[in-house]
Amino acid sequence: MIDSWLGRRVASNLRVETLVYWATAILAALAILYPAWMSVHAAFTEGGNFSLGGFSRMMQHPSVGKEIATTLLFASGATLGAAVIGVPLAWINARTDVPGRRLLEILCVIPLFISAFVGAMAWRLLLVPRAGMVTRVLTDWGWPPELLPDVYSITSMIVIQSIFYSPFMYLYTVASIRQMDPSLEEVARIHGAGPWQTLWRITLSINGPALLSGMVLVFVFTVGTLEIPMALGIAGGNYVISTRIWTLMSDYPQDLTMAASLGVLAVLIAGTGIWIQRRILGNRKFTTVSGKGYRARRIKLGKWRWPAFGLVISYATIAVIAPLIVLVLVGLQKYWAGAFRLELFTLDNFRSVLFEYDVTRRAIANSLIACTAAATIAVFMSIMLSQAKSRRGEALMGLLVLLPIAIPGAVFGMMVLFAFVRTPIYNTLYIIMFAYVIGYFYLAYRTIYSVRLSIHDELEQSARIHGATWWKATTRILFPLLRPGIYSAWLMTFVVLVREFSSVMFLYRNGTEVMSVLFFLLMERHSARLAAFMVIQTVILLIVMLIFQRLSYRNTDTMTI
Amino acid sequence: MPGFVEVRGLRKRFGKTWAVDDVSFEVEEGKLLVLLGPSGCGKTTTLRCIGGLEQPESGEIIINGEHVTDVSKHLYLQPEARGMGMVAQSYAIWPHMSVFENVAFPLQMQKLSRQAIKERVREALDVVRLGDLGNRNATELSGGQQQRVALARAIVGRPRVLLFDEPLSNLDAKLREEMRYFLKDIQRKIKITAIYVTHDQAEAMALGHELLVMNAGKIEQRGSARSLYCEPETSFVANFIGVASFIRARIRSIDPDDNHSVVVELEDADGKSSLLRVRSQEARIGSNVAVTIRPEWVTLHTIDSEVSGNLIGGAVHKSQFLGDRTEAIVDTKFGQMRVWMDGLAEFSEGEHVQMEVDAERCIALPVD
């Protein structure tokens, strides 16, 4: 009697958590697949009939061919660039005795907390012909004007994109290098390999899979980004697929079918990147066979210690310090005259952005509301989804996590627009929240899932055995144990959402502008006020970052992106 | 005769502590020397200094008459220029290479021809009995197999010296014993000069031509397994190698015919004393000693049996049957002693006993 009664209880409780998991998973799957389907549908339909018109117009378009080539160049250039920057930084911080490591580790991830759009605008202020701060100084020193870097060129776009996306490379590589048993390198040295051979044949090769994952991520991000292409590309006449899609969607006459077709193409390009990565990797995962408790021995740089330190600091200067300084300076001027002038000093820009100017105040409020809500929902979803216990569940999760990563940001924005264009949530902040959650919940999911993996099922089970219901066990046992993961997942997601630009550009309407969108809208107007506004966003992000750092200092490199 | 490997006055500091503090020794060509000691005793650091992975603060390291480290001349040869082979504690098998590629690596570094590499790798894999696993991915192998790959890789380049850094400590007990014989076989067969670091005394005794016991950065004693066991010079060595009980005593007299045979006086808490004949290396009448008694150097007798000489009385505190032997912890007036006897011997707990101490083996060590 008691047995069967117990059996029933357990069975019914199990059903609760399975139900919660599957309900969340199916909702999440629909939320991705429905927009994807709607835009594929849009790409092949015109006037209600099947049509390849979008594609044929794409082929005949006078500049799309060049734009595709530019996209490929931009994305592969930025991918390589991010690797060239991020990997040495990771190696220096993870494997050498460079001085001031704690500071350097923070500096290397800060660019993640600054919008690339903001960075690009700051560099525009520094390098713009004639009026740029750096250009002026260089010209004064007699630097030939024809040798000045052109901030609107494709090269500049690639370099700046590389700088602001290298933290992704850094984070992937640093985690992997840190997990590597240093004996693997030492044994190579003993058996006759010099330091460079060891670096190439052992260190970089073993960490190859992590490097490749980071690179593919940067590639897909870059294919779908609107930030730098909008901030620098349009002015320089360098259109890429994402800017073309945006133009087709927003300029008169609209061509939605062709935009959708280009979206399909962009997904194919991103997919090719992922496919190449999988091809190279195969099933190899170089799980390092590590001995128990090896000491993390660091390579002694000797006389190279300070040059290495200098290298990291110069990266931080270019990526963080210089842009912030220029924005603060410009923000403190009545108008920007190409250099800081004491007589033009004013706090009005900050005051008006924060307290007087309706649009900016609204945008700050919109951003805070939408990002807070979306980060919270994303974290809750991730907790539910991280309960996947069956193989089928995990396979589904793999797909759910992969899809939003594989869809370039601008294309994703377009997809969500297609999905909701005739529903009441179109024109509201909800559509932006929806895009935030679905486009980025994988960030929260990855962090929470990795923490979840480290929590033994037995902890929850024993709570159940001692009489807790599923809900009690989840809230009293699982949530507290997940707490560190929850905090960092939430903060991480929040930060990325506040920066998010490429997808919201398709979804905002008058009244639902968020901060990043407003940067673009104000771009050509009042540069001093815009600078003040950007400083405010950056300060918000940096505060969140400091909290994040506090909460998870000990594992900054485990924040998974 | 100078050794093939010579270490002179080696000192290495980590922060404020001297991990290796004035260590000197030499290894003859073709011999295997074991550095034995508890963790943190400096044995691994010594090995790493020899391999060039650490820079010592002072000292010289000479291989085959050639300096590879000479701090006074600021000479630190890079690891790759020392001509060594190494088996690391974690095996350090490169996960992105096949077994063949792992073993071929040292030869590629020596820029041998493709053909020569093929032959030599095959040879080395045969030596470690992994002949047919060359194409396997290194990570697919079991722990014991990885261990052998690491060994093949270490010997394939015909290094002048082979370094072992606790190579067996990650294996389970049974495999460890098997690999012990295997390693010994190979070293004895190819007669390579080797330095072997371990904290496992059984491993050290089985493998080494000679053992060097280290403690707190210094050498405690050097010698064969037999001499370290039977003639420990310090109580640290007596305690670290094998099991021993210690009783404090004072030397009363020295045998006029054999100055290694002494009578010591034990004193209990009440000030009553009893006498015991034991051995001593450098005896001085009146000096304080610790009498070192190994569990098998004692024979247990019931209280009513008639035995004479060299006895300590006590009561069995605990006794447990271990199959091949029975171990008893005996309370005496001078402290607890551990005694091993025949597996079938029966003493009940609390029983009063007499312990007959082997005067030829038990040894009085000086205490400070």
Chai-1 contact restraints between the chains, C-beta under 6 A:
chainA,res_idxA,chainB,res_idxB,connection_type,confidence,min_distance_angstrom,max_distance_angstrom,comment,restraint_id
A,D181,B,S90,contact,1.0,0.0,6.0,A-B,restraint_1
A,S183,B,A88,contact,1.0,0.0,6.0,A-B,restraint_2
A,S183,B,S90,contact,1.0,0.0,6.0,A-B,restraint_3
A,S183,B,A92,contact,1.0,0.0,6.0,A-B,restraint_4
A,L184,B,A92,contact,1.0,0.0,6.0,A-B,restraint_5
A,E186,B,L53,contact,1.0,0.0,6.0,A-B,restraint_6
A,V187,B,M86,contact,1.0,0.0,6.0,A-B,restraint_7
A,V187,B,A88,contact,1.0,0.0,6.0,A-B,restraint_8
A,V187,B,A92,contact,1.0,0.0,6.0,A-B,restraint_9
A,R189,B,P79,contact,1.0,0.0,6.0,A-B,restraint_10
A,R189,B,E80,contact,1.0,0.0,6.0,A-B,restraint_11
A,I190,B,G51,contact,1.0,0.0,6.0,A-B,restraint_12
A,I190,B,P79,contact,1.0,0.0,6.0,A-B,restraint_13
A,I190,B,M84,contact,1.0,0.0,6.0,A-B,restraint_14
A,I190,B,M86,contact,1.0,0.0,6.0,A-B,restraint_15
A,H191,B,F105,contact,1.0,0.0,6.0,A-B,restraint_16
A,H191,B,P106,contact,1.0,0.0,6.0,A-B,restraint_17
A,G192,B,E80,contact,1.0,0.0,6.0,A-B,restraint_18
A,G192,B,P106,contact,1.0,0.0,6.0,A-B,restraint_19
A,G192,B,M109,contact,1.0,0.0,6.0,A-B,restraint_20
A,A193,B,E80,contact,1.0,0.0,6.0,A-B,restraint_21
A,A193,B,M109,contact,1.0,0.0,6.0,A-B,restraint_22
A,G194,B,E80,contact,1.0,0.0,6.0,A-B,restraint_23
A,S205,B,H96,contact,1.0,0.0,6.0,A-B,restraint_24
A,I206,B,H96,contact,1.0,0.0,6.0,A-B,restraint_25
A,F286,B,P95,contact,1.0,0.0,6.0,A-B,restraint_26
A,F286,B,H96,contact,1.0,0.0,6.0,A-B,restraint_27
A,T288,B,P95,contact,1.0,0.0,6.0,A-B,restraint_28
A,S290,B,S90,contact,1.0,0.0,6.0,A-B,restraint_29
A,G291,B,Q89,contact,1.0,0.0,6.0,A-B,restraint_30
A,G291,B,S90,contact,1.0,0.0,6.0,A-B,restraint_31
A,G291,B,N170,contact,1.0,0.0,6.0,A-B,restraint_32
A,Y294,B,S90,contact,1.0,0.0,6.0,A-B,restraint_33
